[in-house]
Amino acid sequence: MVERPTPAPVLPELPLQELECFSVLVHQLHFGRTAQRLGVSQGRVSQLIKRLESRVGAPVFQRTSRRVELTELGRALAEQVVPAFERLREGYDAARAGAATARPLRLGFQCAVYEPVARVVAGLPEGTVQLVELPWADPFSLLARGEVDLAIVLAPCREPGLEVLMEFSRQPVSVAVSAAQRLGGADGVAADELAVLPLIEPRGPAPEYWREANAPRRTPCGRELAYSAGAATIQEGLSMVAGTRQGLLLCERSTAYVQRPDIRFLPVPGLEPTTLEVVRNERRPHRLAAGFVELLAGHVD
């Protein structure tokens, strides 16, 4: 029997990444804002646009040091591609929203599932909520990619496309140090005393504004704080603290979940307290999200 060749695809392969980047840049007309919207580097945006122009065969944008504009070819391409890509995105999001009705609410959390959250989860039918631990220094990526539906994270969140639904649990800051470390007194340690203590910071892709809030670079009086090492998780950071003369900043409530005999937790009243936020992805709503937040609001002070 003669083998028949596999038929060629009816449509040529579409460069979807390039077209998505093109569609966003058409609206933004700014490489930096486009990169922020897509969650990639500005260099990656330039690379995708150059690749698209190579495929098309001519420039689709005119770039100067001050502005970005569509070329005549770019305008013609945008008239066809942008509405089609928006419809494609709407259809995809609608399908995800429909699928969300048949699966549990995926709830991301940092460090620990605190008492109010645990009470809400326990009060719902079994299987309603699926808990997902988020990396200490990467609070937003899983939510942005749609791998969790809600995230309870350390504030602040200023990410495009992510919406803060609730803020709660304002907590004083403590510093974790080795039990053998001589630092502070009965009431804790002054913020300026931390200037002599090498600190451990979150290691990961968290945005700089979030790092500044949760691993401050200066005390309120202006003394510089030094970070000598990084950790991907709170537990990793505490293990480093136990065996060195380094310190780790964390909120007071977290200390109740990570107690160990080789570590002391000292209040640092001079530092700005931390808060938690409940955040969702605006483009990927889950049918249970609003109800969960309403229940949580009834369990917090």
KOLDRENRO-624629 format. One record per residue: residue in three letters; x, y, z of N, C-alpha, C in turn. Coordinates in steps of 0.1 Angstrom, whole numbers, padded with zeros to 4 digits, always signed. Layout:
! residues N
ALAXYZXYZXYZ
...
***
This chain:
! residues 301
MET+0008-0012+0000+0000+0000+0000+0009+0013+0000
VAL+0006+0022-0009+0014+0034-0010+0010+0043+0001
GLU+0021+0048+0009+0018+0058+0019+0016+0071+0014
ARG+0005+0078+0018+0002+0091+0014+0009+0101+0023
PRO+0015+0111+0017+0022+0122+0025+0012+0129+0034
THR+0016+0133+0046+0008+0140+0055+0005+0154+0049
PRO-0008+0157+0048-0012+0170+0042-0006+0182+0050
ALA-0003+0192+0042+0003+0204+0048-0009+0211+0055
PRO-0006+0219+0066-0017+0226+0073-0023+0236+0063
VAL-0036+0238+0065-0043+0247+0057-0038+0262+0059
LEU-0036+0265+0072-0031+0279+0075-0017+0278+0078
PRO-0009+0288+0075+0005+0289+0079+0006+0291+0094
GLU+0017+0287+0100+0018+0289+0114+0018+0303+0118
LEU+0009+0307+0128+0008+0321+0132+0018+0324+0143
PRO+0025+0335+0143+0034+0339+0154+0026+0345+0165
LEU+0020+0338+0173+0010+0343+0183+0017+0352+0193
GLN+0029+0349+0198+0036+0357+0207+0039+0371+0202
GLU+0044+0371+0189+0047+0384+0183+0034+0392+0181
LEU+0023+0385+0177+0011+0393+0174+0005+0398+0187
GLU+0006+0390+0198+0001+0395+0211+0009+0408+0215
CYS+0022+0407+0214+0030+0418+0217+0027+0430+0208
PHE+0025+0428+0195+0021+0439+0186+0008+0445+0190
SER-0002+0437+0194-0015+0442+0198-0014+0451+0210
VAL-0006+0447+0220-0005+0455+0232+0002+0468+0229
LEU+0013+0467+0221+0021+0479+0218+0013+0489+0209
VAL+0004+0484+0201-0005+0493+0194-0013+0502+0203
HIS-0018+0496+0214-0025+0504+0224-0017+0513+0233
GLN-0005+0507+0237+0004+0515+0246+0013+0525+0239
LEU+0018+0521+0227+0028+0529+0220+0039+0533+0229
HIS+0043+0523+0237+0054+0526+0247+0060+0512+0250
PHE+0073+0510+0248+0079+0497+0250+0079+0493+0265
GLY+0082+0503+0273+0082+0500+0288+0069+0495+0293
ARG+0058+0503+0290+0045+0499+0295+0040+0486+0289
THR+0044+0484+0276+0040+0471+0270+0047+0459+0277
ALA+0060+0461+0281+0067+0450+0288+0061+0448+0301
GLN+0057+0459+0308+0050+0457+0321+0037+0450+0320
ARG+0029+0453+0310+0016+0447+0308+0018+0432+0305
LEU+0028+0428+0297+0030+0414+0293+0038+0407+0304
GLY+0044+0413+0313+0052+0407+0323+0065+0402+0318
VAL+0071+0409+0308+0084+0405+0303+0093+0417+0303
SER+0106+0415+0299+0115+0427+0299+0113+0435+0286
GLN+0117+0448+0287+0116+0457+0275+0124+0451+0264
GLY+0135+0445+0266+0143+0439+0256+0136+0428+0249
ARG+0128+0420+0256+0120+0409+0250+0109+0415+0241
VAL+0103+0427+0245+0093+0433+0236+0100+0437+0223
SER+0112+0443+0224+0119+0447+0211+0122+0435+0203
GLN+0126+0424+0209+0129+0412+0202+0117+0407+0194
LEU+0106+0406+0201+0093+0401+0195+0089+0410+0183
ILE+0090+0423+0185+0086+0432+0174+0095+0431+0162
LYS+0108+0430+0165+0118+0428+0154+0115+0415+0146
ARG+0112+0404+0154+0109+0392+0148+0096+0392+0139
LEU+0086+0400+0144+0074+0401+0136+0077+0409+0123
GLU+0085+0420+0124+0088+0428+0113+0096+0419+0103
SER+0104+0410+0108+0112+0401+0099+0102+0392+0091
ARG+0092+0387+0099+0083+0378+0092+0074+0385+0082
VAL+0070+0397+0086+0061+0405+0076+0069+0410+0065
GLY+0082+0414+0067+0090+0419+0056+0093+0434+0056
ALA+0087+0441+0066+0089+0456+0066+0086+0461+0080
PRO+0091+0472+0084+0088+0478+0097+0073+0480+0099
VAL+0068+0478+0111+0054+0481+0115+0053+0492+0125
PHE+0065+0496+0131+0065+0507+0140+0077+0516+0135
GLN+0075+0529+0137+0085+0539+0136+0090+0543+0150
ARG+0102+0542+0154+0107+0545+0167+0116+0557+0167
THR+0114+0566+0176+0124+0577+0178+0127+0577+0193
SER+0136+0586+0197+0139+0586+0211+0128+0591+0220
ARG+0118+0597+0213+0107+0603+0221+0093+0596+0219
ARG+0091+0589+0208+0078+0584+0206+0079+0571+0197
VAL+0068+0563+0198+0066+0552+0189+0053+0553+0181
GLU+0054+0552+0168+0043+0553+0160+0041+0541+0150
LEU+0029+0539+0146+0027+0528+0136+0031+0534+0122
THR+0037+0525+0114+0039+0528+0100+0026+0526+0092
GLU+0026+0530+0080+0013+0527+0072+0010+0512+0071
LEU+0021+0504+0070+0019+0489+0070+0014+0485+0084
GLY+0020+0491+0094+0016+0487+0108+0001+0491+0110
ARG-0004+0502+0105-0018+0506+0107-0027+0496+0100
ALA-0023+0492+0088-0031+0482+0081-0031+0468+0088
LEU-0020+0465+0094-0019+0452+0101-0028+0453+0114
ALA-0027+0465+0121-0034+0466+0133-0049+0466+0131
GLU-0054+0471+0120-0068+0471+0117-0074+0456+0116
GLN-0065+0447+0112-0070+0433+0110-0066+0425+0123
VAL-0055+0427+0128-0050+0418+0138-0055+0422+0152
VAL-0055+0435+0156-0059+0438+0169-0073+0434+0173
PRO-0084+0437+0165-0097+0432+0168-0098+0417+0169
ALA-0091+0410+0159-0091+0396+0159-0085+0390+0172
PHE-0074+0396+0176-0067+0391+0188-0075+0394+0200
GLU-0082+0405+0201-0090+0408+0212-0102+0398+0213
ARG-0107+0394+0202-0118+0384+0202-0112+0370+0206
LEU-0100+0367+0202-0094+0355+0206-0092+0355+0221
ARG-0087+0366+0227-0085+0367+0241-0098+0366+0249
GLU-0108+0373+0244-0122+0372+0250-0127+0358+0251
GLY-0125+0351+0239-0130+0337+0239-0123+0328+0248
TYR-0109+0330+0249-0101+0322+0258-0105+0325+0273
ASP-0106+0338+0276-0110+0341+0290-0124+0336+0294
ALA-0133+0336+0284-0146+0331+0287-0146+0316+0289
ALA-0138+0309+0282-0136+0295+0283-0130+0292+0297
ARG-0120+0300+0301-0114+0298+0315-0124+0301+0326
ALA-0132+0311+0324-0142+0315+0334-0153+0303+0335
GLY-0156+0298+0323-0166+0287+0324-0160+0275+0331
ALA-0147+0272+0328-0141+0260+0335-0140+0263+0350
ALA-0139+0275+0354-0137+0279+0368-0149+0274+0376
THR-0160+0273+0370-0172+0269+0378-0172+0255+0382
ALA-0163+0247+0375-0162+0233+0378-0150+0229+0386
ARG-0142+0239+0391-0130+0236+0399-0130+0244+0411
PRO-0122+0240+0421-0121+0247+0434-0114+0261+0432
LEU-0116+0269+0442-0109+0282+0442-0095+0279+0446
ARG-0085+0283+0438-0071+0281+0441-0066+0294+0448
LEU-0063+0292+0461-0059+0303+0470-0044+0302+0473
GLY-0037+0313+0468-0023+0314+0471-0020+0321+0484
PHE-0010+0317+0491-0007+0323+0504+0008+0323+0506
GLN+0013+0333+0514+0027+0334+0517+0029+0330+0532
CYS+0040+0323+0534+0044+0319+0548+0035+0310+0555
ALA+0023+0314+0557+0014+0305+0565-0001+0308+0562
VAL-0010+0299+0565-0024+0301+0564-0029+0306+0577
TYR-0030+0319+0579-0033+0325+0592-0047+0321+0596
GLU-0050+0323+0610-0062+0318+0616-0075+0322+0609
PRO-0077+0335+0605-0089+0339+0599-0091+0332+0586
VAL-0081+0330+0578-0081+0323+0565-0085+0309+0567
ALA-0078+0303+0577-0080+0288+0580-0095+0286+0584
ARG-0100+0296+0592-0114+0294+0596-0124+0294+0585
VAL-0122+0304+0575-0130+0304+0564-0129+0292+0555
VAL-0117+0287+0553-0115+0275+0545-0122+0263+0552
ALA-0120+0262+0565-0126+0251+0572-0141+0251+0572
GLY-0147+0263+0571-0162+0265+0571-0168+0262+0558
LEU-0161+0260+0547-0166+0258+0534-0166+0243+0532
PRO-0175+0238+0523-0175+0223+0519-0161+0219+0515
GLU-0158+0206+0519-0145+0201+0516-0143+0201+0501
GLY-0131+0205+0497-0127+0206+0483-0131+0219+0476
THR-0137+0228+0483-0141+0241+0477-0128+0250+0475
VAL-0118+0249+0484-0106+0257+0482-0094+0248+0481
GLN-0085+0252+0472-0073+0245+0471-0062+0254+0475
LEU-0054+0251+0485-0043+0260+0490-0030+0258+0482
VAL-0024+0269+0478-0011+0269+0471-0001+0278+0477
GLU+0010+0273+0482+0020+0282+0488+0027+0290+0478
LEU+0029+0303+0480+0036+0312+0471+0050+0314+0476
PRO+0059+0316+0467+0073+0319+0471+0073+0332+0478
TRP+0082+0333+0488+0084+0345+0496+0087+0357+0487
ALA+0095+0356+0478+0100+0367+0470+0094+0367+0456
ASP+0083+0360+0454+0076+0360+0441+0060+0360+0444
PRO+0055+0370+0449+0041+0370+0454+0031+0370+0442
PHE+0034+0375+0431+0024+0379+0420+0024+0370+0408
SER+0035+0363+0405+0036+0356+0392+0026+0346+0390
LEU+0023+0337+0400+0013+0327+0398-0001+0332+0395
LEU-0004+0343+0402-0017+0350+0400-0018+0356+0386
ALA-0007+0363+0382-0007+0369+0369-0008+0358+0358
ARG-0003+0346+0360-0004+0336+0350-0017+0328+0351
GLY-0025+0330+0361-0037+0323+0362-0036+0310+0369
GLU-0025+0307+0376-0023+0295+0383-0029+0294+0396
VAL-0032+0306+0402-0041+0307+0414-0051+0318+0411
ASP-0063+0317+0418-0074+0326+0415-0074+0338+0425
LEU-0070+0336+0437-0068+0346+0447-0054+0345+0453
ALA-0048+0356+0458-0036+0355+0465-0036+0363+0477
ILE-0032+0358+0489-0031+0365+0501-0016+0368+0503
VAL-0012+0380+0501+0002+0384+0500+0006+0396+0508
LEU+0018+0397+0511+0023+0409+0518+0021+0421+0509
ALA+0016+0432+0514+0014+0444+0507+0027+0451+0505
PRO+0028+0460+0494+0017+0464+0485+0017+0456+0472
CYS+0006+0457+0465+0005+0452+0451+0001+0463+0442
ARG+0010+0466+0432+0007+0477+0423+0009+0471+0408
GLU+0006+0458+0407+0009+0452+0394-0003+0455+0384
PRO+0000+0458+0372-0011+0460+0362-0019+0447+0360
GLY-0032+0448+0360-0041+0437+0358-0044+0429+0371
LEU-0038+0433+0382-0041+0427+0395-0048+0437+0404
GLU-0059+0432+0410-0068+0441+0418-0067+0437+0433
VAL-0065+0447+0441-0066+0444+0456-0080+0445+0460
LEU-0085+0434+0466-0099+0433+0470-0101+0437+0485
MET-0090+0435+0493-0091+0436+0507-0077+0437+0513
GLU-0076+0445+0524-0064+0446+0532-0067+0443+0546
PHE-0058+0436+0553-0061+0432+0567-0048+0428+0573
SER-0049+0425+0586-0037+0420+0594-0025+0429+0594
ARG-0028+0441+0599-0016+0450+0601-0008+0446+0613
GLN+0005+0443+0610+0013+0436+0621+0026+0444+0623
PRO+0031+0445+0635+0044+0450+0638+0055+0441+0632
VAL+0066+0446+0630+0078+0439+0624+0087+0433+0635
SER+0091+0421+0634+0101+0415+0643+0114+0412+0635
VAL+0125+0409+0641+0137+0404+0635+0140+0391+0641
ALA+0143+0381+0633+0147+0368+0638+0162+0368+0638
VAL+0168+0364+0650+0182+0362+0651+0185+0349+0658
SER+0198+0345+0657+0202+0333+0664+0200+0334+0679
ALA+0196+0323+0685+0195+0323+0700+0208+0327+0707
ALA+0219+0325+0700+0232+0329+0706+0236+0343+0704
GLN+0228+0350+0696+0231+0364+0692+0227+0374+0703
ARG+0236+0382+0707+0233+0392+0717+0229+0405+0710
LEU+0216+0408+0711+0211+0420+0704+0198+0424+0711
GLY+0196+0437+0713+0184+0442+0718+0182+0440+0733
GLY+0170+0443+0738+0167+0441+0752+0154+0434+0754
ALA+0148+0436+0766+0135+0429+0769+0124+0434+0760
ASP+0124+0447+0755+0114+0452+0747+0116+0451+0732
GLY+0127+0445+0729+0130+0443+0714+0143+0451+0711
VAL+0143+0455+0698+0155+0462+0693+0151+0474+0686
ALA+0159+0485+0687+0156+0497+0680+0159+0496+0665
ALA+0152+0502+0657+0154+0501+0642+0168+0504+0638
ASP+0174+0515+0644+0187+0519+0641+0198+0508+0645
GLU+0195+0500+0655+0205+0490+0659+0206+0479+0648
LEU+0196+0478+0639+0197+0468+0628+0208+0472+0618
ALA+0213+0484+0618+0223+0488+0609+0236+0480+0611
VAL+0238+0474+0623+0250+0466+0625+0248+0452+0623
LEU+0236+0448+0619+0232+0434+0617+0231+0430+0602
PRO+0239+0421+0597+0237+0417+0583+0223+0410+0581
LEU+0215+0414+0572+0202+0409+0570+0200+0400+0558
ILE+0190+0392+0558+0187+0383+0547+0174+0388+0540
GLU+0175+0390+0527+0164+0395+0519+0157+0385+0511
PRO+0145+0387+0506+0139+0378+0497+0146+0376+0484
ARG+0148+0364+0479+0155+0362+0467+0145+0357+0456
GLY+0143+0365+0446+0133+0362+0436+0129+0374+0428
PRO+0119+0373+0420+0115+0383+0410+0105+0393+0415
ALA+0103+0395+0428+0094+0405+0434+0098+0419+0429
PRO+0088+0427+0426+0091+0441+0422+0098+0449+0432
GLU+0105+0459+0428+0114+0467+0437+0105+0474+0448
TYR+0094+0479+0445+0085+0486+0454+0081+0477+0466
TRP+0078+0464+0462+0074+0454+0472+0086+0451+0481
ARG+0098+0450+0475+0110+0447+0483+0113+0458+0493
GLU+0111+0471+0488+0114+0482+0497+0105+0482+0509
ALA+0092+0478+0507+0083+0478+0518+0086+0466+0528
ASN+0090+0455+0523+0092+0443+0531+0106+0440+0535
ALA+0116+0446+0528+0130+0445+0532+0136+0459+0530
PRO+0132+0469+0539+0136+0483+0538+0151+0485+0537
ARG+0155+0494+0529+0169+0497+0528+0174+0507+0538
ARG+0165+0514+0545+0170+0524+0555+0160+0524+0567
THR+0165+0528+0578+0156+0530+0590+0149+0543+0588
PRO+0138+0545+0596+0131+0558+0596+0140+0570+0598
CYS+0151+0568+0606+0161+0579+0608+0172+0580+0598
GLY+0171+0572+0588+0180+0573+0576+0192+0564+0577
ARG+0194+0555+0587+0205+0547+0587+0204+0535+0577
GLU+0214+0532+0569+0213+0522+0559+0213+0508+0565
LEU+0205+0500+0559+0204+0485+0563+0211+0477+0553
ALA+0219+0468+0557+0228+0460+0548+0222+0446+0547
TYR+0220+0441+0534+0215+0428+0531+0227+0420+0526
SER+0231+0410+0533+0243+0402+0529+0240+0389+0522
ALA+0227+0385+0522+0224+0372+0516+0209+0372+0512
GLY+0205+0363+0504+0191+0362+0500+0186+0348+0502
ALA+0172+0346+0504+0166+0333+0506+0153+0333+0498
ALA+0150+0321+0493+0138+0320+0484+0126+0318+0493
THR+0127+0312+0505+0116+0310+0514+0119+0315+0528
ILE+0109+0317+0536+0111+0321+0550+0118+0310+0557
GLN+0115+0297+0555+0122+0286+0561+0136+0286+0558
GLU+0140+0288+0545+0154+0288+0542+0161+0300+0549
GLY+0154+0311+0550+0160+0323+0557+0163+0320+0571
LEU+0153+0313+0578+0155+0310+0592+0166+0300+0594
SER+0167+0291+0585+0179+0281+0587+0192+0288+0586
MET+0193+0299+0577+0205+0306+0576+0207+0315+0589
VAL+0196+0320+0595+0197+0328+0607+0203+0319+0618
ALA+0198+0307+0619+0201+0298+0631+0216+0296+0631
GLY+0223+0295+0620+0237+0291+0620+0246+0303+0617
THR+0241+0315+0617+0250+0326+0614+0247+0338+0624
ARG+0253+0349+0621+0250+0361+0629+0242+0371+0620
GLN+0233+0366+0611+0225+0374+0603+0211+0375+0609
GLY+0203+0384+0603+0189+0386+0608+0179+0385+0597
LEU+0167+0383+0600+0156+0382+0590+0144+0390+0595
LEU+0139+0399+0588+0127+0407+0591+0114+0399+0587
LEU+0105+0399+0596+0092+0392+0593+0081+0398+0602
CYS+0068+0396+0598+0058+0402+0606+0056+0394+0619
GLU+0050+0401+0629+0049+0395+0642+0040+0382+0642
ARG+0030+0382+0634+0021+0370+0634+0028+0358+0628
SER+0037+0360+0618+0044+0349+0612+0053+0342+0623
THR+0058+0349+0633+0067+0343+0642+0060+0332+0650
ALA+0047+0332+0651+0040+0321+0658+0040+0308+0650
TYR+0042+0309+0637+0042+0297+0629+0056+0291+0626
VAL+0066+0299+0630+0079+0294+0626+0088+0293+0638
GLN+0083+0291+0650+0090+0290+0663+0100+0278+0662
ARG+0113+0281+0666+0123+0271+0668+0132+0274+0679
PRO+0138+0265+0686+0146+0267+0698+0159+0275+0696
ASP+0164+0274+0683+0177+0281+0681+0175+0295+0675
ILE+0163+0301+0676+0161+0314+0670+0152+0322+0680
ARG+0156+0335+0682+0148+0345+0690+0142+0354+0680
PHE+0130+0359+0684+0123+0369+0676+0121+0382+0684
LEU+0127+0393+0679+0128+0405+0687+0119+0416+0680
PRO+0109+0422+0687+0101+0432+0680+0110+0444+0676
VAL+0107+0450+0665+0114+0462+0660+0103+0473+0658
PRO+0100+0480+0669+0088+0489+0669+0091+0501+0660
GLY+0103+0504+0656+0106+0516+0648+0103+0514+0633
LEU+0101+0502+0629+0099+0499+0615+0084+0500+0612
GLU+0080+0503+0599+0067+0504+0595+0060+0490+0595
PRO+0048+0489+0601+0041+0476+0601+0038+0470+0588
THR+0037+0457+0587+0033+0451+0574+0018+0449+0574
THR+0012+0447+0562-0002+0443+0561-0003+0432+0550
LEU-0014+0425+0550-0017+0415+0540-0028+0420+0531
GLU-0027+0416+0518-0038+0420+0509-0043+0407+0502
VAL-0056+0408+0499-0062+0397+0490-0063+0403+0476
VAL-0056+0396+0467-0055+0401+0453-0061+0391+0443
ARG-0067+0397+0433-0072+0388+0422-0066+0393+0408
ASN-0067+0384+0399-0064+0388+0385-0077+0393+0378
GLU-0077+0405+0374-0089+0411+0368-0095+0404+0356
ARG-0086+0397+0349-0090+0390+0337-0094+0376+0339
ARG-0092+0371+0351-0095+0357+0353-0103+0355+0366
PRO-0115+0360+0366-0123+0359+0379-0128+0345+0381
HIS-0130+0342+0394-0135+0329+0398-0148+0331+0405
ARG-0158+0323+0403-0171+0325+0408-0172+0325+0423
LEU-0162+0319+0430-0162+0318+0445-0154+0329+0451
ALA-0147+0337+0443-0137+0347+0449-0145+0357+0458
ALA-0155+0364+0452-0162+0374+0460-0168+0369+0473
GLY-0174+0357+0473-0179+0351+0485-0169+0348+0495
PHE-0157+0343+0490-0146+0340+0500-0141+0353+0507
VAL-0140+0364+0499-0135+0376+0505-0145+0382+0515
GLU-0158+0380+0512-0169+0385+0521-0168+0377+0534
LEU-0166+0364+0533-0165+0356+0545-0153+0360+0553
LEU-0141+0362+0546-0129+0365+0553-0131+0379+0561
ALA-0138+0388+0554-0140+0401+0561-0147+0400+0574
GLY-0155+0390+0575-0163+0387+0587-0155+0381+0598
HIS-0142+0376+0595-0134+0369+0604-0122+0377+0609
VAL-0120+0389+0603-0108+0397+0607-0113+0409+0615
ASP-0103+0415+0623-0107+0426+0631-0108+0439+0622
***
